[in-house]
Amino acid sequence: MRIKLRTVQYRRKRQGKTNYNKRRDMLKTSRVRLVVRPTLKNIIVQFVEYQPGGDKVLAGLNSKILDKHGWTVHKGNLPAAYLAGFMLGKHAVKKGITEAVLDTGLIHPIVGGKIYACAKGVRDAGVDVPIDEEVLPSEERIRGEHIAAYAKIKKDVFTDYAQKKVSPTEIVKLFEKVKKAINEDKNEK
């Protein structure tokens, strides 16, 4: 009678948190990773470097910091993702980070979605992130024109904007104002 042995997978793999094959392939490049993790209300962006003792975060931010520059509305949408990436990219350039590879983790990014908007923000700030141009969102979506157009049709959906005394139809102007403020900020973060 043979005893059948079972192997137990790593805990993070069992929990669905880490794809070790994808991680190994990314670490083989020995380049800094641009880690983008969208949540329902925020976007978390980090530049991470592999070290044998554990990954080291070189720079990172949460989209909540956009409040400092005047983005008082929702922090988890496409324009906020771009602005968070743009802000972190500016900071990374000052720290000497010139290139990174996009790490989406277990999330399957959507063409033109938040992850790619964030990566475009990092690229526009001056960090080289190799991504096909076809997957990046259009400039109209990055500025929030799709939100403004939807707000003209369905005004009752944007109650959180009304509480903050911001018209969702004016989101394009707010985007431009915040992007200019990030560009002019000498000591961001």
Backbone as JSON, one array per atom type, in Angstrom:
{
  "sequence": "MRIKLRTVQYRRKRQGKTNYNKRRDMLKTSRVRLVVRPTLKNIIVQFVEYQPGGDKVLAGLNSKILDKHGWTVHKGNLPAAYLAGFMLGKHAVKKGITEAVLDTGLIHPIVGGKIYACAKGVRDAGVDVPIDEEVLPSEERIRGEHIAAYAKIKKDVFTDYAQKKVSPTEIVKLFEKVKKAINEDKNEK",
  "N": [[0.83, -1.16, 0.0], [0.66, 2.11, -0.97], [1.52, 5.27, 0.25], [0.01, 8.3, -0.31], [1.43, 11.34, -0.84], [0.84, 14.7, -0.03], [1.45, 17.95, -1.15], [1.73, 21.08, 0.37], [0.76, 24.22, -0.63], [2.41, 27.45, -0.74], [1.47, 29.85, 1.75], [0.59, 32.48, 0.9], [-0.02, 31.94, -1.73], [-2.09, 30.1, -1.47], [-3.98, 31.79, -0.32], [-4.53, 33.4, -2.42], [-3.04, 35.68, -2.96], [-0.52, 35.99, -4.1], [1.13, 35.37, -7.13], [3.47, 33.27, -7.74], [5.02, 32.41, -9.93], [4.75, 34.46, -11.83], [5.81, 36.54, -10.3], [8.48, 35.63, -9.93], [9.42, 35.75, -12.58], [9.31, 38.49, -13.0], [11.12, 39.41, -11.1], [13.48, 38.44, -12.09], [14.31, 40.28, -13.94], [15.53, 42.23, -12.47], [14.87, 44.9, -12.13], [13.44, 47.99, -10.97], [10.14, 47.89, -9.69], [6.96, 49.13, -10.62], [4.38, 49.28, -8.64], [0.98, 48.98, -8.67], [-2.0, 49.26, -7.02], [-5.29, 49.26, -7.08], [-8.01, 50.23, -5.0], [-11.4, 50.26, -3.78], [-11.92, 52.9, -3.01], [-9.53, 54.29, -3.24], [-6.21, 54.69, -4.7], [-3.27, 52.9, -4.61], [0.1, 53.42, -5.0], [3.4, 52.42, -5.71], [7.0, 52.38, -5.83], [8.98, 49.66, -5.99], [11.71, 47.71, -4.91], [13.46, 44.69, -5.33], [14.91, 42.82, -2.72], [16.98, 40.42, -1.12], [16.25, 39.96, 1.57], [13.7, 40.85, 1.66], [11.21, 42.79, -0.05], [11.87, 46.21, -0.88], [10.44, 49.32, -0.39], [10.82, 52.03, -2.36], [9.61, 54.46, -2.95], [6.36, 55.71, -2.4], [2.78, 56.22, -2.46], [-0.57, 57.06, -1.45], [-3.69, 57.72, -2.94], [-5.09, 59.46, -1.35], [-3.55, 61.59, -0.64], [-3.88, 63.48, -2.55], [-5.7, 65.34, -1.73], [-4.27, 67.4, -0.61], [-3.47, 68.92, -2.75], [-5.8, 69.89, -3.76], [-7.66, 68.1, -4.89], [-10.5, 67.16, -4.02], [-12.54, 65.44, -4.45], [-13.78, 62.12, -5.39], [-11.35, 59.59, -4.87], [-10.73, 57.26, -6.17], [-11.14, 57.08, -8.89], [-10.54, 57.26, -12.49], [-9.23, 59.78, -13.32], [-8.1, 60.48, -10.82], [-6.38, 58.34, -10.41], [-4.52, 58.75, -12.46], [-3.46, 61.23, -11.62], [-2.34, 60.51, -9.14], [-0.35, 58.73, -9.98], [1.15, 60.52, -11.52], [2.02, 62.34, -9.59], [3.57, 60.66, -7.9], [5.44, 59.86, -9.77], [6.81, 62.28, -10.3], [8.04, 62.62, -7.81], [9.63, 60.33, -7.76], [11.42, 60.78, -9.86], [12.94, 62.82, -8.74], [14.2, 61.31, -6.8], [15.88, 59.82, -8.28], [14.98, 57.64, -9.73], [14.64, 56.18, -12.77], [13.53, 54.32, -14.49], [11.04, 51.73, -14.62], [9.23, 48.66, -14.18], [5.95, 47.61, -14.85], [3.91, 46.31, -12.32], [1.2, 44.46, -11.75], [0.24, 42.62, -10.06], [-2.09, 40.21, -8.92], [-4.22, 41.23, -10.22], [-6.06, 41.56, -13.16], [-5.45, 43.8, -15.49], [-7.55, 46.23, -17.07], [-7.93, 47.32, -20.37], [-7.27, 50.66, -20.9], [-7.94, 51.3, -18.3], [-7.83, 52.05, -14.7], [-5.31, 51.21, -13.71], [-3.6, 51.43, -15.9], [-3.94, 54.13, -16.39], [-2.72, 55.23, -14.18], [-0.09, 54.33, -14.61], [0.44, 55.77, -16.93], [0.45, 58.34, -15.89], [2.78, 58.21, -14.35], [4.63, 57.83, -16.39], [4.32, 60.25, -17.8], [5.4, 61.94, -15.95], [8.07, 61.47, -16.17], [9.34, 59.01, -15.78], [10.47, 56.05, -17.21], [8.33, 53.65, -18.28], [7.78, 50.67, -19.71], [5.17, 50.22, -21.77], [2.57, 49.26, -23.96], [1.21, 51.6, -26.2], [-1.43, 51.34, -26.98], [-2.96, 50.33, -24.88], [-3.28, 52.31, -23.06], [-5.36, 54.81, -21.48], [-7.47, 57.25, -23.14], [-6.78, 60.78, -23.61], [-9.02, 62.3, -23.05], [-10.52, 60.72, -21.29], [-8.71, 60.54, -19.2], [-8.64, 63.17, -18.29], [-11.19, 63.3, -17.3], [-13.48, 63.75, -18.76], [-15.45, 61.92, -19.46], [-16.73, 61.5, -17.04], [-17.82, 64.02, -16.54], [-19.6, 64.19, -18.7], [-21.37, 62.11, -18.1], [-22.39, 63.1, -15.75], [-24.01, 65.13, -16.6], [-26.17, 63.78, -17.56], [-27.07, 62.07, -15.45], [-27.57, 63.48, -12.67], [-28.21, 62.97, -10.01], [-26.63, 60.92, -9.08], [-24.2, 61.78, -8.19], [-23.84, 62.54, -5.38], [-21.89, 62.76, -3.39], [-20.13, 64.59, -4.5], [-21.69, 66.88, -4.48], [-21.93, 67.29, -1.73], [-19.36, 68.1, -1.16], [-19.32, 70.45, -2.42], [-18.62, 70.62, -5.15], [-19.0, 70.68, -8.56], [-19.76, 67.97, -10.62], [-19.65, 68.3, -13.35], [-17.65, 70.07, -13.72], [-15.26, 68.78, -13.47], [-13.13, 68.49, -15.22], [-11.86, 70.98, -15.28], [-11.06, 71.07, -12.61], [-9.28, 68.92, -12.58], [-7.22, 69.89, -14.29], [-6.36, 72.05, -12.76], [-5.38, 70.79, -10.43], [-3.36, 69.17, -11.5], [-1.62, 71.15, -12.42], [-0.94, 72.27, -9.95], [0.45, 70.13, -8.78], [2.62, 69.99, -10.53], [3.85, 72.42, -9.96], [4.55, 72.16, -7.32], [7.21, 72.11, -5.19], [8.16, 70.54, -3.11], [6.82, 67.99, -3.01], [5.0, 65.32, -1.47]],
  "CA": [[0.0, 0.0, 0.0], [1.45, 3.32, -1.1], [0.98, 6.47, 0.9], [0.02, 9.43, -1.22], [1.87, 12.55, -0.17], [0.29, 15.95, -0.55], [2.27, 19.12, -0.87], [0.95, 22.26, 0.75], [1.26, 25.4, -1.31], [2.71, 28.59, 0.12], [0.28, 30.49, 2.32], [0.12, 33.58, 0.08], [-0.62, 31.38, -2.94], [-3.39, 29.56, -1.05], [-4.88, 32.91, -0.06], [-4.77, 34.11, -3.67], [-2.39, 36.98, -2.88], [0.73, 36.04, -4.86], [1.4, 34.45, -8.22], [4.92, 33.15, -7.61], [5.66, 32.3, -11.25], [4.8, 35.82, -12.39], [6.74, 37.3, -9.46], [9.83, 35.18, -10.25], [9.79, 36.29, -13.89], [9.51, 39.93, -12.85], [12.32, 39.64, -10.31], [14.64, 38.1, -12.91], [14.74, 41.48, -14.66], [16.26, 43.03, -11.48], [14.52, 46.31, -12.29], [12.47, 48.52, -10.01], [8.77, 47.61, -10.1], [5.91, 50.09, -10.34], [3.29, 48.47, -8.1], [-0.27, 49.74, -8.64], [-3.07, 48.49, -6.4], [-6.51, 50.05, -6.89], [-9.04, 49.77, -4.08], [-12.65, 50.89, -4.18], [-11.92, 54.34, -2.76], [-8.21, 54.89, -3.4], [-5.21, 54.04, -5.53], [-1.99, 52.81, -3.92], [1.16, 53.34, -6.0], [4.71, 52.31, -5.07], [8.16, 51.88, -6.54], [9.49, 48.62, -5.11], [12.93, 47.05, -5.37], [13.67, 43.38, -4.7], [16.11, 42.55, -1.93], [16.84, 39.05, -0.61], [15.58, 39.95, 2.87], [12.32, 41.32, 1.48], [11.09, 43.93, -0.96], [12.09, 47.53, -0.29], [9.65, 50.36, -1.03], [11.65, 53.21, -2.58], [8.71, 55.6, -2.88], [4.99, 55.27, -2.52], [1.74, 57.11, -1.96], [-1.97, 56.71, -1.53], [-4.35, 58.84, -3.61], [-5.64, 60.39, -0.36], [-2.65, 62.75, -0.57], [-4.31, 64.45, -3.55], [-6.41, 66.4, -1.02], [-3.3, 68.47, -0.38], [-3.37, 69.73, -3.97], [-7.11, 70.38, -4.15], [-8.54, 67.06, -5.44], [-11.32, 66.81, -2.85], [-13.59, 64.49, -4.85], [-13.47, 60.7, -5.31], [-9.92, 59.28, -5.05], [-10.55, 55.96, -6.79], [-11.53, 57.08, -10.29], [-9.48, 57.3, -13.48], [-8.39, 60.97, -13.2], [-7.33, 60.41, -9.56], [-5.31, 57.36, -10.63], [-3.49, 59.43, -13.25], [-2.81, 62.25, -10.78], [-1.51, 59.82, -8.14], [0.83, 58.26, -10.7], [1.92, 61.7, -11.92], [2.65, 62.87, -8.38], [4.63, 59.75, -7.49], [6.48, 59.92, -10.8], [7.61, 63.48, -10.03], [8.85, 62.34, -6.63], [10.59, 59.29, -8.12], [12.47, 61.4, -10.67], [13.82, 63.52, -7.79], [14.97, 60.3, -6.07], [16.79, 59.16, -9.21], [14.37, 56.47, -10.38], [14.46, 56.56, -14.17], [12.73, 53.33, -15.2], [10.37, 50.73, -13.79], [8.39, 47.72, -14.91], [4.63, 47.61, -14.23], [3.53, 45.12, -11.56], [-0.22, 44.55, -11.45], [-0.11, 41.58, -9.09], [-3.1, 39.25, -9.39], [-5.27, 41.96, -10.91], [-5.97, 41.57, -14.62], [-5.8, 45.17, -15.84], [-8.47, 46.48, -18.17], [-7.39, 48.28, -21.33], [-7.79, 52.0, -20.65], [-8.43, 51.37, -16.93], [-7.12, 52.83, -13.67], [-3.91, 50.81, -13.58], [-2.87, 52.02, -17.01], [-3.97, 55.58, -16.2], [-1.67, 55.5, -13.19], [1.19, 54.14, -15.29], [0.61, 56.9, -17.85], [0.85, 59.48, -15.06], [4.19, 58.01, -14.01], [5.39, 58.08, -17.63], [4.28, 61.68, -18.1], [6.26, 62.62, -14.98], [9.46, 61.31, -16.59], [9.88, 57.68, -15.51], [10.24, 55.17, -18.35], [7.6, 52.42, -17.98], [7.46, 50.1, -21.02], [3.77, 49.8, -21.95], [2.05, 49.5, -25.3], [0.37, 52.8, -26.24], [-2.82, 50.98, -27.24], [-3.68, 49.99, -23.66], [-3.42, 53.5, -22.24], [-6.62, 55.51, -21.7], [-7.38, 58.46, -23.94], [-6.62, 62.02, -22.84], [-10.35, 62.74, -22.61], [-10.87, 59.94, -20.09], [-7.78, 60.91, -18.12], [-9.08, 64.46, -17.75], [-12.48, 63.13, -16.65], [-14.59, 64.2, -19.6], [-16.52, 60.91, -19.4], [-17.47, 61.73, -15.79], [-18.6, 65.24, -16.75], [-20.69, 63.87, -19.63], [-22.34, 61.29, -17.37], [-23.01, 63.95, -14.73], [-25.07, 65.93, -17.25], [-27.32, 62.89, -17.73], [-27.49, 61.54, -14.15], [-27.05, 64.38, -11.64], [-28.49, 62.46, -8.67], [-25.64, 59.89, -8.71], [-23.0, 62.43, -7.66], [-24.18, 63.22, -4.13], [-20.67, 63.09, -2.65], [-19.6, 65.8, -5.1], [-22.53, 67.97, -4.0], [-21.56, 67.53, -0.33], [-18.07, 68.8, -1.14], [-19.55, 71.68, -3.18], [-17.91, 70.53, -6.42], [-19.88, 70.2, -9.63], [-19.08, 66.93, -11.4], [-19.45, 68.76, -14.72], [-16.44, 70.9, -13.71], [-14.13, 67.94, -13.07], [-12.0, 68.7, -16.13], [-11.16, 72.18, -14.77], [-10.43, 70.68, -11.35], [-8.14, 68.08, -12.96], [-6.15, 70.74, -14.8], [-5.87, 72.85, -11.63], [-4.6, 69.92, -9.54], [-2.14, 68.78, -12.22], [-0.74, 72.31, -12.38], [-0.45, 72.39, -8.57], [1.46, 69.08, -8.59], [3.79, 70.41, -11.3], [4.5, 73.56, -9.31], [4.96, 71.82, -5.95], [8.65, 71.82, -5.13], [8.46, 69.53, -2.08], [5.69, 67.07, -2.89], [5.06, 64.19, -0.55]],
  "C": [[0.89, 1.24, 0.0], [0.76, 4.47, -0.39], [1.11, 7.63, -0.09], [0.36, 10.7, -0.43], [1.23, 13.77, -0.85], [1.25, 17.08, -0.22], [1.34, 20.29, -0.57], [1.58, 23.47, 0.08], [1.59, 26.49, -0.29], [1.43, 29.29, 0.55], [-0.27, 31.58, 1.41], [-0.48, 33.09, -1.24], [-1.99, 30.8, -2.61], [-4.41, 30.66, -0.85], [-5.2, 33.71, -1.32], [-4.13, 35.49, -3.7], [-1.15, 37.09, -3.77], [0.76, 34.97, -5.93], [2.92, 34.33, -8.3], [5.64, 33.01, -8.95], [5.81, 33.67, -11.88], [5.8, 36.68, -11.62], [8.2, 36.93, -9.78], [10.31, 35.78, -11.57], [10.08, 37.79, -13.81], [10.81, 40.23, -12.1], [13.59, 39.32, -11.09], [15.17, 39.32, -13.65], [15.6, 42.38, -13.78], [16.05, 44.53, -11.68], [13.54, 46.71, -11.2], [11.07, 48.27, -10.57], [7.86, 48.78, -9.72], [4.69, 49.27, -9.93], [2.05, 49.36, -7.99], [-1.35, 48.83, -8.09], [-4.29, 49.39, -6.21], [-7.42, 49.4, -5.84], [-10.33, 50.45, -4.52], [-12.61, 52.41, -4.04], [-10.6, 55.03, -3.06], [-7.37, 54.11, -4.4], [-3.91, 54.05, -4.73], [-0.92, 52.56, -4.98], [2.51, 53.32, -5.29], [5.77, 51.92, -6.09], [8.85, 50.92, -5.58], [10.71, 47.97, -5.75], [13.09, 45.73, -4.62], [14.97, 43.38, -3.92], [15.92, 41.17, -1.3], [16.1, 38.96, 0.73], [14.13, 40.37, 2.79], [12.32, 42.54, 0.58], [11.26, 45.24, -0.21], [11.29, 48.55, -1.08], [10.53, 51.6, -1.13], [10.84, 54.5, -2.48], [7.3, 55.08, -3.05], [4.02, 56.32, -2.02], [0.38, 56.49, -2.15], [-2.67, 57.92, -2.14], [-5.02, 59.81, -2.63], [-4.81, 61.67, -0.28], [-3.04, 63.82, -1.59], [-5.14, 65.57, -2.93], [-5.54, 67.63, -0.84], [-3.21, 69.43, -1.57], [-4.73, 70.18, -4.49], [-8.06, 69.36, -4.76], [-9.38, 66.52, -4.28], [-12.39, 65.78, -3.18], [-13.05, 63.06, -4.8], [-12.02, 60.39, -5.68], [-9.67, 57.96, -5.76], [-10.92, 55.92, -8.26], [-10.32, 57.25, -11.2], [-8.64, 58.58, -13.4], [-7.55, 60.97, -11.92], [-6.17, 59.43, -9.69], [-4.17, 58.0, -11.43], [-2.73, 60.43, -12.39], [-1.91, 61.62, -9.72], [-0.23, 59.31, -8.8], [1.74, 59.41, -11.1], [2.69, 62.26, -10.73], [3.8, 61.97, -7.92], [5.78, 59.75, -8.5], [7.39, 61.13, -10.62], [8.56, 63.25, -8.86], [9.95, 61.33, -6.96], [11.73, 59.86, -8.95], [13.45, 62.15, -9.78], [14.7, 62.55, -7.01], [15.91, 59.52, -6.99], [16.25, 57.9, -9.84], [14.04, 56.86, -11.82], [13.6, 55.57, -14.95], [12.15, 52.33, -14.22], [9.55, 49.83, -14.7], [7.07, 47.63, -14.14], [4.32, 46.27, -13.58], [2.07, 45.28, -11.15], [-0.66, 43.51, -10.44], [-1.1, 40.59, -9.69], [-4.25, 39.92, -10.14], [-5.03, 41.88, -12.41], [-6.39, 42.95, -15.09], [-6.67, 45.26, -17.07], [-7.84, 47.52, -19.09], [-8.07, 49.62, -21.09], [-8.28, 52.2, -19.22], [-7.52, 52.15, -16.0], [-5.64, 52.48, -13.57], [-3.08, 51.45, -14.69], [-2.89, 53.55, -16.95], [-2.88, 56.01, -15.22], [-0.29, 55.37, -13.83], [1.47, 55.27, -16.27], [1.02, 58.15, -17.08], [2.31, 59.41, -14.68], [5.06, 58.3, -15.23], [5.45, 59.56, -17.95], [5.15, 62.49, -17.14], [7.74, 62.43, -15.31], [10.09, 59.97, -16.29], [9.51, 56.78, -16.68], [9.58, 53.88, -17.87], [7.2, 51.82, -19.32], [6.05, 49.51, -21.07], [3.37, 50.13, -23.38], [1.08, 50.69, -25.25], [-1.12, 52.47, -26.39], [-3.63, 50.69, -25.98], [-3.92, 51.2, -22.76], [-4.76, 54.19, -22.51], [-6.41, 56.78, -22.51], [-7.25, 59.68, -23.03], [-7.96, 62.52, -22.3], [-10.78, 62.01, -21.33], [-9.97, 60.3, -18.92], [-8.2, 62.23, -17.48], [-10.45, 64.38, -17.07], [-13.67, 63.6, -17.47], [-15.75, 63.21, -19.61], [-17.36, 61.07, -18.13], [-18.36, 62.96, -15.93], [-19.8, 64.98, -17.66], [-21.78, 63.06, -18.92], [-23.08, 62.13, -16.33], [-24.12, 64.81, -15.32], [-26.34, 65.09, -17.42], [-27.91, 62.48, -16.39], [-26.92, 62.39, -13.02], [-27.2, 63.8, -10.23], [-27.48, 61.41, -8.2], [-24.46, 60.51, -7.96], [-23.29, 63.21, -6.37], [-22.94, 63.59, -3.32], [-19.99, 64.34, -3.22], [-20.37, 67.01, -4.58], [-22.2, 68.3, -2.54], [-20.26, 68.3, -0.22], [-18.11, 70.09, -1.96], [-18.7, 71.76, -4.45], [-18.9, 69.98, -7.44], [-19.15, 69.14, -10.44], [-18.87, 67.33, -12.86], [-18.2, 69.62, -14.86], [-15.19, 70.1, -13.39], [-12.92, 68.13, -13.97], [-11.18, 69.91, -15.68], [-10.42, 71.85, -13.48], [-9.19, 69.83, -11.63], [-6.96, 68.93, -13.4], [-5.53, 71.56, -13.67], [-4.96, 72.01, -10.72], [-3.3, 69.49, -10.22], [-1.13, 69.92, -12.23], [-0.14, 72.49, -10.99], [0.63, 71.34, -8.28], [2.75, 69.45, -9.33], [4.57, 71.51, -10.6], [5.01, 73.25, -7.91], [6.42, 71.4, -5.95], [8.98, 70.72, -4.12], [7.29, 68.59, -1.88], [6.04, 65.87, -2.02], [5.43, 64.6, 0.77]]
}
